Amino acid sequence: MEHSLQNNLKKAFRDVKRGFSEIKVSENLFYLKHLSIDDQVDIDCIHDKYFNQAKLRGVPTNQETVDRLISEGEWTDKQERKIKEYENFLNDLVNQKKSLYLRSEIERLNRDIEDARKRLFDIKNTRASLFSRTAESYAEERVNDFYILKCLYKDKDLKQNTYDEQEFDDIDSSTLYEIIKEYNEVYKNISDSSIQKIVLQEFYYLYMPFAESSQEFFGKSVCSLSYNQLKLLVYSRFFKNVFSQNDKMPLDIKNDPDKIMDYVNANENAKKAKENDSGKDFEAKSLVGATREDLEYINVLKPGQKTLSLADEAKKRGGSLDMDEMMKLFGG
């Protein structure tokens, strides 16, 4: 599994570096150009054009479709409110995590966040299954067609488009389905998450020092880069800075961008809490409900350092400890 992931990320890095991905359709090899800022502007214009056309023709929007489903009894106000409740609950969990610094609490909240996302996805998926064509879905279809027409090439130099407009109009549905399937697979492999993971792989460490300059790294100016190339440089600089400022980061999280962000936020929160309290007062408070891993995570306890058992100390003092007593355990 790990070997397969490494190979996929190496392939994704190669594709980002080249600015295109290879796809095979009916045994034919084509080249899918990655989007640049100019391409994205063209796509946004196409989306707006066809969205407005659909509305003028009376095609309902997503919201108009929801309103109709409710009026016809296929969907309910209660279900729609539930979506909003799940969205608000998810936002509350994400915001709550931003203030935490104990690893056990962060990991517990991450599980809650994942569960909330799944519930939100499921109910939205159920609602979407009731939709027929909307102005938004029509615009997305036209955007996909435009992208395939303009960004799919026969050659690695990206000079010869695979289809002209007439040829594209004549594509059979099975071939179009295969192209879209391959297109979706490409963008899954070069997503934001994938690019962040590339930067954190051992094979990439040799490249990271050169990410300060787009000319040195890609031989192009910043404005000539694809979005993916630009993201690669940005994430390289970001994680390089994170590692330089967090030399005590646990080894088991160094390949996971989400866990790294949790760690950085946790230590920032711990630092702020420590500044608001006296050092010993903060250390005493941090022990309440904390595991050894929690304390090592925020550098209150060094790996391998012995820690006191609060339960044992409480027994010696009649069953409980107040804050002053806990501070004394730290030498305060």
Summary of the structure (lengths in Angstrom):
residues: 332
radius of gyration: 26.4
end to end distance: 49.5
largest distance: 86.9
contacts: 900
relative contact order: 0.11
helix: 68%
strand: 5%
